[in-house]
Amino acid sequence: MQRSYRSKLLKNRPKIILLVLLKTTTIALTVIARPVAHLNLTAWSDRNLHILP
């Protein structure tokens, strides 16, 4: 029984690695995107304030 489980695990290893890599990348991009979005919104607001008399 262990051999069949191990062979299934080895067969699915590329899928598992891809899934873990995809989840890690998604989490990292989400964490990075929040401060970048905040800085962009702040810069946009500052630019619009200087246009007003």
C-alpha positions as CSV (number, residue, x, y, z in Angstrom):
1,M,0.0,0.0,0.0
2,Q,2.8,2.4,0.8
3,R,4.4,1.9,-2.6
4,S,1.3,2.9,-4.5
5,Y,0.8,6.0,-2.3
6,R,4.5,6.9,-2.8
7,S,4.2,6.4,-6.6
8,K,1.1,8.6,-6.7
9,L,2.9,11.3,-4.7
10,L,5.9,11.1,-7.0
11,K,3.7,11.3,-10.0
12,N,1.9,14.3,-8.7
13,R,5.0,16.1,-7.4
14,P,5.2,18.6,-10.3
15,K,1.5,19.5,-9.8
16,I,2.1,20.0,-6.0
17,I,5.2,22.1,-6.6
18,L,3.3,24.2,-9.1
19,L,0.4,24.7,-6.8
20,V,2.6,25.7,-3.9
21,L,4.5,28.1,-6.1
22,L,1.3,29.6,-7.4
23,K,-0.1,30.1,-3.9
24,T,3.2,31.6,-2.7
25,T,3.3,34.0,-5.6
26,T,-0.3,35.1,-5.1
27,I,0.3,35.8,-1.4
28,A,3.5,37.7,-2.1
29,L,1.9,39.9,-4.9
30,T,-1.1,40.6,-2.6
31,V,1.2,41.8,0.2
32,I,3.3,43.9,-2.2
33,A,0.3,45.4,-4.0
34,R,-1.3,47.0,-1.0
35,P,1.5,49.5,-0.2
36,V,2.0,50.2,-3.9
37,A,-1.7,51.0,-4.3
38,H,-1.6,53.2,-1.3
39,L,1.4,55.2,-2.5
40,N,-0.2,55.6,-6.0
41,L,-3.4,56.9,-4.4
42,T,-1.5,59.3,-2.2
43,A,0.6,60.6,-5.1
44,W,-2.5,61.0,-7.2
45,S,-4.3,63.0,-4.4
46,D,-1.2,65.2,-3.9
47,R,-1.0,66.0,-7.6
48,N,-4.7,66.9,-7.7
49,L,-4.4,69.2,-4.7
50,H,-1.7,71.3,-6.3
51,I,-3.8,72.0,-9.4
52,L,-6.5,73.8,-7.3
53,P,-6.0,77.5,-6.8
